[in-house]
């Protein structure tokens, strides 16, 4: 049950930047290049990222050396 709740969690841009340890400007650069996690723009113009999309984005960047 906890996993289902976690997967529906929507993170704010500051939360995402803190978790992936990048500045807001870096995040926007990645977004412009199409390399940022999937984003949702809500009615007030703020950006949100779902926990599920962020976890998937992390998985896609795993370095298997």
ABEGO torsion letter per residue (X at the ends): XAAAAAAABBBBAAAAAAAAGBBAAAAAAAAAAGABBBBBBBAAGBBBBBAAAAAAAAAAABBBX
